[in-house]
Amino acid sequence: MATSHWTMEDQKSNQPKQQQQSLESEFVENTSFHGINRIGDPDKPVWLRCLWVLAVGACLGTCSWQIVLRFQEYFSYNVNTQVEVIYQSPLPFPAVTICNFNRYVKNNRSIEVRKEIFKMGIILSD
């Protein structure tokens, strides 16, 4: 009679490995990452799975390449500026209005400032 040399400890050491494989196969079967489920499907022929590896790798490479290009272009800080100077000869003097929003306090300083501005307006309008 052949006796088994397996102990309970041997069975326990194999359990995490089996659990790891079942987690990986569950991920491959249920992932929404397109193409991975076709790569990990053991029912597919090897050549088809290799084709899917190439297709997914090419797509990831292209995506990474585009992301790098976009970051390089963004961080190059290119600025396009076009300036056109147009000269106009007679420019009218702009109207200037200074308003005191404090309606309650009138001191001598504000009255003096108003008089000076009034005088400047008369001088400039001549």
C-alpha positions as CSV (number, residue, x, y, z in Angstrom):
1,M,0.0,0.0,0.0
2,A,1.2,3.4,-0.9
3,T,1.0,5.9,1.8
4,S,0.7,9.6,1.3
5,H,3.3,11.8,2.6
6,W,1.1,14.9,2.5
7,T,0.4,16.7,5.7
8,M,-2.1,19.4,6.6
9,E,0.7,22.0,6.4
10,D,1.4,21.0,2.7
11,Q,-2.3,21.5,1.9
12,K,-2.3,24.9,3.6
13,S,0.8,26.1,1.7
14,N,-0.9,25.2,-1.6
15,Q,-4.1,27.1,-0.7
16,P,-2.9,30.7,-1.2
17,K,-1.4,29.7,-4.6
18,Q,-4.7,28.3,-5.7
19,Q,-6.5,31.4,-4.3
20,Q,-4.1,33.6,-6.2
21,Q,-4.8,31.8,-9.4
22,S,-8.5,32.0,-8.9
23,L,-8.3,35.8,-8.2
24,E,-6.3,36.3,-11.4
25,S,-8.7,34.2,-13.5
26,E,-11.7,36.0,-11.9
27,F,-10.1,39.3,-12.8
28,V,-9.4,38.2,-16.4
29,E,-13.0,36.9,-16.8
30,N,-14.8,39.9,-15.3
31,T,-12.6,42.9,-16.1
32,S,-13.9,45.8,-18.2
33,F,-10.4,46.4,-19.6
34,H,-11.1,45.5,-23.2
35,G,-8.9,42.8,-24.6
36,I,-7.6,41.4,-21.3
37,N,-10.4,38.9,-21.1
38,R,-9.6,37.7,-24.6
39,I,-5.9,37.3,-23.7
40,G,-6.6,35.3,-20.6
41,D,-9.2,33.0,-22.1
42,P,-7.8,29.5,-22.0
43,D,-10.3,28.3,-24.6
44,K,-8.9,30.5,-27.3
45,P,-6.0,29.3,-29.5
46,V,-2.5,30.5,-28.6
47,W,-2.0,32.4,-31.8
48,L,-5.2,34.4,-31.3
49,R,-4.2,35.2,-27.7
50,C,-0.8,36.4,-29.0
51,L,-2.6,38.6,-31.5
52,W,-4.7,40.1,-28.7
53,V,-1.5,40.7,-26.7
54,L,-0.1,42.6,-29.7
55,A,-3.3,44.6,-30.2
56,V,-3.6,45.6,-26.6
57,G,0.1,46.5,-26.4
58,A,-0.1,48.6,-29.5
59,C,-3.1,50.4,-28.2
60,L,-1.5,51.1,-24.8
61,G,1.7,52.2,-26.6
62,T,-0.2,54.6,-28.8
63,C,-2.2,56.0,-25.9
64,S,1.0,56.5,-23.8
65,W,2.7,58.2,-26.8
66,Q,-0.2,60.6,-27.3
67,I,-0.2,61.5,-23.6
68,V,3.5,62.2,-23.6
69,L,3.1,64.4,-26.7
70,R,0.3,66.4,-25.1
71,F,2.3,67.0,-21.9
72,Q,5.4,68.0,-24.0
73,E,3.3,70.5,-26.0
74,Y,1.6,71.9,-22.9
75,F,4.9,72.4,-21.0
76,S,6.6,74.0,-24.0
77,Y,4.5,77.2,-23.2
78,N,4.1,78.2,-26.8
79,V,2.3,81.6,-27.1
80,N,1.0,83.0,-30.3
81,T,0.6,86.8,-30.2
82,Q,-0.3,89.1,-33.0
83,V,-0.1,92.8,-32.4
84,E,-1.4,95.4,-34.8
85,V,-0.8,99.1,-34.0
86,I,-3.3,101.6,-35.4
87,Y,-2.6,105.3,-35.1
88,Q,-5.4,107.8,-34.9
89,S,-4.5,111.4,-35.0
90,P,-7.0,113.6,-33.2
91,L,-7.8,111.8,-29.9
92,P,-10.5,113.4,-27.8
93,F,-9.7,114.1,-24.2
94,P,-11.5,111.5,-22.0
95,A,-14.1,112.7,-19.6
96,V,-13.0,112.2,-16.0
97,T,-15.5,111.9,-13.2
98,I,-14.4,111.6,-9.6
99,C,-17.2,110.6,-7.3
100,N,-17.2,110.8,-3.5
101,F,-19.5,108.0,-2.4
102,N,-19.5,109.3,1.2
103,R,-22.8,111.3,1.2
104,Y,-22.8,112.2,4.9
105,V,-19.5,113.7,5.7
106,K,-18.4,116.8,3.9
107,N,-15.2,118.3,5.2
108,N,-13.1,121.2,4.0
109,R,-10.7,119.0,2.2
110,S,-13.3,117.5,-0.1
111,I,-14.7,120.9,-0.9
112,E,-11.2,122.2,-1.8
113,V,-10.7,119.2,-4.1
114,R,-14.0,119.8,-5.9
115,K,-13.1,123.4,-6.5
116,E,-9.6,122.5,-7.9
117,I,-11.2,119.9,-10.2
118,F,-13.8,122.4,-11.3
119,K,-11.0,124.9,-12.1
120,M,-9.1,122.3,-14.1
121,G,-12.2,121.5,-16.1
122,I,-12.6,125.1,-17.0
123,I,-9.0,125.5,-18.0
124,L,-8.9,122.4,-20.1
125,S,-12.1,123.1,-21.9
126,D,-10.7,126.4,-23.2
